[in-house]
Each structure stands twice: as structure tokens, then as C-alpha cells.
Amino acid sequence: MIRNTYKTLLLALLLPNLIYAQQAKKLTLQEAIALGVSNSKNLKLSQSKIDESIARLAIVKDNALPSANASFLYNHAEIPTNSLIIGAADPIHLPKRADAFVGTAAVQELIYNGGKLRYAEESTKLLTEVAKLDADKSKEEISYAVINTYYSLFKVLQSKKVVAQNLESIASQLKQSQRFFEQGIVTKNDVLRFQLQQANVSLTDMEIENNRKIINYNLDILLGLDDATIVEITDPDNSLKVAGTLGSYIEMAMGNRQELQQLDLQNKVAGVNIKSMKANTLPTIGVGANLYYINPSGSFIPPSNQYIMPVTIGANISYNIGNLWTNKNKISEARIQQQNVVIQKDILSDQFKTEINRSYQNYQLAINKIKILETSIAQATENDNLLASKYKNNVASAIDRIDAETLLYQAKINLELAKADAGLAYYTLLKSTGKVSN
């Protein structure tokens, strides 16, 4: 009985840990990115669009193949009036019923149509490349969304650590003030001030925990995990990256941004469409062969010499002459559309330059903030130690002691947040170049 009680007690103690272990998942930043990309529904949709473009290309290629068709006809006729008299001639007697079998088979091949099929294939290939670039863009967006959420969770957890340290320090200060009060060194008001500070920091801790749950849930959804999974993150590499020149990032973006590459392809598509329109003014040439089977004998397998099978071979040339004067305006419109693509690329390039400059300056600002905050922590730490010593010697008030500790606590939080912001700012800079996954 006692042994069973011990087993039950041991299970009760271990069960929460077992449940936590089942729900927790430890992930590095790169593992989170890979998981988010592999489980992304948006990327699956992008891949579906690529497959659709590839299928459309196969259809266009099929249009260049010869067309063929065959048919077989059985015809039965009932002839109630089967005698025919024309003038003074002898009457013509027809059978009362008749059967006939007629079959046809034809093959046709388009020889020349001004290259329109080739242009259609080329255009579809280019549009397939556009779909692939769209998928690459989606991958970059998803990667950045994971990075952003991951860093948000990191910032919350770092703040939570600092708050825990602060609560531990306040608890120690509260015990000390209560002991001083019992010794008559400080007033009850000093004890109340430490209690109030403890309550305020506890409220902050509750708000941080609430934010952690929200961000953790969002990350679960983004990574395709069960929404009850507790994501345990490892500290991302917060070592400050040495940024290159602004010009180097702009140059990188001009070559990497999927949107610019897509517009280049759209420009090529527009050029191919113009060629295809010009082909409308050229003649179309085709060849074909036809086979006929005519069996009026009434038997499915006719007797010898009671059926015929003529074969015809022919070629045809067609020319829509009206396109010579109606097609030029269509070509002019297509050229204007192509020019619009070029203008769109110029506008987008300027927007990207502005975006890169903003990201670059924000990263530089984040680096400078860290340097200043590291200095402020050293100053706040020295000030806190000084006020702690003065308070113990009863030459500083509880307010001064709390203020010094609060300043140190806030400086520590600000530094952790600044480091995370700098890491995220660097990835934001990479994203503006089109390669956040680098």
C-alpha cells in the first residue's frame, strides 16, 4: 500500500514535466526558418502556380503536334417507294432497304504560321520563370516573418529574465527593509515603498508573460506546429555584423530583388507578344492527308471490288490581308504596354533604394544604441552599488535606493531589447536586398 502511494506521488511529480516535455520544442533561428518554409501554405500555393505554368507550357507544345481524327459511319435506309420512272425510259427499281458503311481518317500539320506557336511557347516559358520568382519572393517573405516573430519571442524572454532578476533583488531589499524597520532604523513607509515596487514589477512580469503566450502562439501557427507547443528558442547570434557600404546593398538589391527580375521577364514577354502580333500579317501554310472508306454493299466486310478507299493529299495557304492595316494599332498598343513595364521597373528601383537606405540607417542606429546602453549600464550599476551601500548605512532614502535599482533594471532591459533590435535590423537590411536567407 505504501509502495503504491509512493508510485502515485512520483507520477504526480513527474507528470507536469512529462507534459511540458511533450509540448516544448527547442529551435534555433535557422531551424525555425526551415520549418516555417517547409510548412508554409503560401509556398505550397506558389508551387501549385508553378506546376500550373509548366502544365500550360506542355499544352502549348502540344499545339505544335499534328492533329488527327477518324470517324466511321453506318447508315441504314428504308425505301418504301423503290420504283422511279423518268420520261419514256424504263423504270428504275431500287431496293426496299439499303445499308452503307462510310469511314474517314485525316491528318493535318501546320507548317508555317509566322512563328506564332514558337512565340507562344517562348512567352509561356517566361511566365513560368515569373511564377518561380514569385515563389522565391514568398519564401523570402516567410523567412523574414519567422525571423521577426522569433526575435519578438527572444525579446520577451530576455525581458522576462531581467524582470525575474529584478524581482529577486527587490525581495532581498524588502527583507532588508523589514529587518531595518524591526530595528527602528527605517520607517514603515520605506517597507511599503519596496512592497509597492515589488507589486509594480510583478505586474510588468504578468504583462510580459501574456505577450509571450501571444507571440508563442503566433510562432506555432507560422511554423505549422500544434498551437499548444511551447517554443524554446536559443539565443540568436547577436554579434554585431559589420555592414558594408550603402552602395553595395543597393547593387545587391538591383540584382537580387525578385520584383525587378519579374519585370525584366515581363518586358521580354511583351517583346514576344509584339513579335506574335506581327506574325498575324504573314500567311499560314498547312498540309494534310485524308483517307476515305466507302462501302455501299450493306455488308460490314464487303465482297471484293464493292468498296472504295480514296486517299487525298493536299496543302493549303491562307492569308488574312486585312491584318496588314488593322494590326498596326494593336502593335502600337503592345509597345506602349512594354514601355510601361520599363517605367514600372524604374519606379520600383527608386522605391527599393529608399527602402534599403532606411534599413541601412536603422541598423547603424541600432548599433549606436547598443554602445550607448552598454555605457549607461556601467553607470547605472555603479550608481546602484553606491546607493545600496548608502542605504545600508542609512544615509540614503528608500526612494533613492528604489530609483537606482529601477534605472539599472530598465537599462538592462533596454540593452537586451537593443541587441535583439539590432539583429532584426540586420535581417531587415538583408530582406531589402532580396536575400534575407543569406
PEWOTA-V613283 format. One record per residue. N is the residue number from 1. RES is the residue in three letters. PHI is phi in whole degrees, -180 to 180 (999 if undefined). NEAR is the number of other ideal C-beta (glycine too) atoms within 10 Angstrom. Layout:
n:res:phi:near
N:RES:PHI:NEAR
N:RES:PHI:NEAR
This chain:
n:res:phi:near
1:MET:999:4
2:ILE:-65:6
3:ARG:-62:7
4:ASN:-64:8
5:THR:-65:9
6:TYR:-64:9
7:LYS:-63:10
8:THR:-64:10
9:LEU:-64:10
10:LEU:-64:10
11:LEU:-64:10
12:ALA:-64:9
13:LEU:-74:9
14:LEU:-86:11
15:LEU:-57:10
16:PRO:-58:9
17:ASN:-67:9
18:LEU:-66:10
19:ILE:-64:11
20:TYR:-62:10
21:ALA:-64:11
22:GLN:-70:12
23:GLN:-91:13
24:ALA:-84:11
25:LYS:-143:18
26:LYS:-90:10
27:LEU:-137:21
28:THR:-80:14
29:LEU:-62:19
30:GLN:-66:15
31:GLU:-65:15
32:ALA:-65:25
33:ILE:-62:22
34:ALA:-62:16
35:LEU:-68:18
36:GLY:-64:25
37:VAL:-68:18
38:SER:-69:12
39:ASN:-101:15
40:SER:-70:22
41:LYS:-72:9
42:ASN:-64:14
43:LEU:-69:18
44:LYS:-64:12
45:LEU:-67:12
46:SER:-64:21
47:GLN:-65:15
48:SER:-63:12
49:LYS:-67:16
50:ILE:-64:16
51:ASP:-60:12
52:GLU:-64:12
53:SER:-66:20
54:ILE:-65:14
55:ALA:-64:10
56:ARG:-66:14
57:LEU:-64:17
58:ALA:-63:10
59:ILE:-65:10
60:VAL:-63:17
61:LYS:-64:13
62:ASP:-64:8
63:ASN:-65:12
64:ALA:-84:12
65:LEU:-78:9
66:PRO:-62:12
67:SER:-98:12
68:ALA:-145:12
69:ASN:-151:9
70:ALA:-144:10
71:SER:-147:9
72:PHE:-138:10
73:LEU:-123:11
74:TYR:-111:11
75:ASN:-131:10
76:HIS:-118:9
77:ALA:-125:11
78:GLU:-101:9
79:ILE:-123:11
80:PRO:-63:6
81:THR:-99:7
82:ASN:-112:14
83:SER:-116:9
84:LEU:-133:10
85:ILE:-114:9
86:ILE:-121:8
87:GLY:65:4
88:ALA:-92:5
89:ALA:-72:8
90:ASP:-64:7
91:PRO:-62:10
92:ILE:-102:10
93:HIS:-103:9
94:LEU:-102:13
95:PRO:-68:11
96:LYS:-75:11
97:ARG:-149:12
98:ALA:-150:15
99:ASP:-127:15
100:ALA:-146:15
101:PHE:-122:19
102:VAL:-131:15
103:GLY:-128:16
104:THR:-137:14
105:ALA:-143:15
106:ALA:-141:15
107:VAL:-130:15
108:GLN:-133:15
109:GLU:-133:14
110:LEU:-83:17
111:ILE:-87:11
112:TYR:-153:14
113:ASN:-139:17
114:GLY:80:18
115:GLY:84:14
116:LYS:-65:19
117:LEU:-66:17
118:ARG:-65:16
119:TYR:-66:21
120:ALA:-64:19
121:GLU:-66:16
122:GLU:-64:18
123:SER:-64:20
124:THR:-67:19
125:LYS:-62:17
126:LEU:-65:19
127:LEU:-68:17
128:THR:-65:20
129:GLU:-65:17
130:VAL:-62:20
131:ALA:-63:20
132:LYS:-67:20
133:LEU:-66:20
134:ASP:-64:18
135:ALA:-66:19
136:ASP:-62:18
137:LYS:-63:17
138:SER:-62:20
139:LYS:-63:20
140:GLU:-65:21
141:GLU:-64:16
142:ILE:-67:23
143:SER:-59:23
144:TYR:-67:20
145:ALA:-62:18
146:VAL:-65:24
147:ILE:-59:25
148:ASN:-61:16
149:THR:-69:21
150:TYR:-61:29
151:TYR:-67:23
152:SER:-62:19
153:LEU:-66:22
154:PHE:-61:23
155:LYS:-62:23
156:VAL:-64:22
157:LEU:-68:19
158:GLN:-66:20
159:SER:-63:22
160:LYS:-64:17
161:LYS:-64:14
162:VAL:-65:20
163:VAL:-63:21
164:ALA:-62:13
165:GLN:-63:13
166:ASN:-65:22
167:LEU:-64:17
168:GLU:-65:10
169:SER:-67:16
170:ILE:-64:22
171:ALA:-60:12
172:SER:-66:11
173:GLN:-65:21
174:LEU:-67:16
175:LYS:-63:11
176:GLN:-65:18
177:SER:-67:23
178:GLN:-66:16
179:ARG:-68:12
180:PHE:-63:18
181:PHE:-65:16
182:GLU:-64:10
183:GLN:-87:8
184:GLY:79:7
185:ILE:-81:14
186:VAL:-121:21
187:THR:-91:14
188:LYS:-63:10
189:ASN:-63:11
190:ASP:-65:21
191:VAL:-63:19
192:LEU:-63:13
193:ARG:-65:20
194:PHE:-67:23
195:GLN:-65:14
196:LEU:-65:11
197:GLN:-62:22
198:GLN:-61:16
199:ALA:-66:11
200:ASN:-64:13
201:VAL:-69:19
202:SER:-64:13
203:LEU:-64:10
204:THR:-61:17
205:ASP:-62:16
206:MET:-64:11
207:GLU:-65:13
208:ILE:-63:20
209:GLU:-63:13
210:ASN:-64:11
211:ASN:-64:16
212:ARG:-61:19
213:LYS:-63:11
214:ILE:-65:13
215:ILE:-67:20
216:ASN:-61:22
217:TYR:-64:15
218:ASN:-60:15
219:LEU:-68:25
220:ASP:-57:18
221:ILE:-64:12
222:LEU:-65:19
223:LEU:-90:24
224:GLY:77:12
225:LEU:-92:21
226:ASP:-61:10
227:ASP:-69:10
228:ALA:-96:11
229:THR:-72:17
230:ILE:-92:16
231:VAL:-83:22
232:GLU:-100:12
233:ILE:-98:19
234:THR:-94:14
235:ASP:-61:13
236:PRO:-66:19
237:ASP:-68:12
238:ASN:-98:18
239:SER:-65:9
240:LEU:-67:15
241:LYS:-80:16
242:VAL:-80:6
243:ALA:-77:15
244:GLY:-77:12
245:THR:-80:9
246:LEU:-59:15
247:GLY:-62:9
248:SER:-67:12
249:TYR:-72:21
250:ILE:-65:18
251:GLU:-62:14
252:MET:-62:18
253:ALA:-66:21
254:MET:-62:15
255:GLY:-97:11
256:ASN:-105:17
257:ARG:-61:23
258:GLN:-63:20
259:GLU:-63:18
260:LEU:-70:19
261:GLN:-64:19
262:GLN:-64:21
263:LEU:-67:22
264:ASP:-62:17
265:LEU:-68:20
266:GLN:-63:20
267:ASN:-64:18
268:LYS:-65:18
269:VAL:-61:20
270:ALA:-62:20
271:GLY:-64:18
272:VAL:-66:20
273:ASN:-63:19
274:ILE:-64:19
275:LYS:-62:17
276:SER:-65:19
277:MET:-66:21
278:LYS:-63:19
279:ALA:-66:19
280:ASN:-65:18
281:THR:-90:18
282:LEU:-105:15
283:PRO:-73:12
284:THR:-114:17
285:ILE:-123:16
286:GLY:-144:17
287:VAL:-127:14
288:GLY:-160:17
289:ALA:-136:15
290:ASN:-130:14
291:LEU:-121:14
292:TYR:-120:14
293:TYR:-127:16
294:ILE:-123:16
295:ASN:-128:19
296:PRO:-91:15
297:SER:-71:16
298:GLY:92:14
299:SER:-100:12
300:PHE:-61:9
301:ILE:-106:8
302:PRO:-75:16
303:PRO:-65:8
304:SER:-61:5
305:ASN:68:7
306:GLN:-116:11
307:TYR:-150:18
308:ILE:-130:11
309:MET:-136:10
310:PRO:-73:9
311:VAL:-120:9
312:THR:-122:10
313:ILE:-127:9
314:GLY:-149:10
315:ALA:-136:9
316:ASN:-136:11
317:ILE:-127:10
318:SER:-126:9
319:TYR:-146:12
320:ASN:-86:13
321:ILE:-66:8
322:GLY:-60:10
323:ASN:-65:16
324:LEU:-61:11
325:TRP:-112:9
326:THR:-96:11
327:ASN:-87:16
328:LYS:-66:13
329:ASN:-71:9
330:LYS:-64:15
331:ILE:-67:16
332:SER:-62:12
333:GLU:-63:12
334:ALA:-64:18
335:ARG:-68:15
336:ILE:-64:10
337:GLN:-63:13
338:GLN:-65:17
339:GLN:-64:12
340:ASN:-63:13
341:VAL:-63:18
342:VAL:-63:13
343:ILE:-65:10
344:GLN:-60:15
345:LYS:-65:18
346:ASP:-62:10
347:ILE:-64:10
348:LEU:-66:15
349:SER:-62:17
350:ASP:-64:10
351:GLN:-64:11
352:PHE:-67:19
353:LYS:-61:16
354:THR:-64:11
355:GLU:-63:18
356:ILE:-65:23
357:ASN:-61:14
358:ARG:-63:13
359:SER:-65:21
360:TYR:-65:21
361:GLN:-66:13
362:ASN:-64:17
363:TYR:-68:24
364:GLN:-62:15
365:LEU:-63:13
366:ALA:-62:20
367:ILE:-65:17
368:ASN:-66:12
369:LYS:-62:18
370:ILE:-62:17
371:LYS:-61:11
372:ILE:-68:12
373:LEU:-69:20
374:GLU:-63:13
375:THR:-67:11
376:SER:-66:17
377:ILE:-66:16
378:ALA:-60:11
379:GLN:-69:12
380:ALA:-66:20
381:THR:-66:15
382:GLU:-64:12
383:ASN:-65:17
384:ASP:-65:20
385:ASN:-63:12
386:LEU:-64:13
387:LEU:-69:21
388:ALA:-64:17
389:SER:-66:11
390:LYS:-64:15
391:TYR:-67:23
392:LYS:-63:13
393:ASN:-89:9
394:ASN:61:10
395:VAL:-115:10
396:ALA:-135:17
397:SER:-82:17
398:ALA:-63:20
399:ILE:-63:11
400:ASP:-62:15
401:ARG:-65:23
402:ILE:-66:20
403:ASP:-62:16
404:ALA:-65:22
405:GLU:-68:23
406:THR:-65:17
407:LEU:-63:18
408:LEU:-66:24
409:TYR:-61:22
410:GLN:-69:14
411:ALA:-64:22
412:LYS:-65:22
413:ILE:-63:21
414:ASN:-61:19
415:LEU:-68:19
416:GLU:-63:19
417:LEU:-66:18
418:ALA:-66:23
419:LYS:-63:24
420:ALA:-65:24
421:ASP:-63:21
422:ALA:-66:23
423:GLY:-61:25
424:LEU:-68:22
425:ALA:-63:24
426:TYR:-67:22
427:TYR:-67:23
428:THR:-65:21
429:LEU:-64:23
430:LEU:-64:23
431:LYS:-62:22
432:SER:-67:25
433:THR:-90:23
434:GLY:96:21
435:LYS:-137:17
436:VAL:-69:22
437:SER:-78:17
438:ASN:-66:10
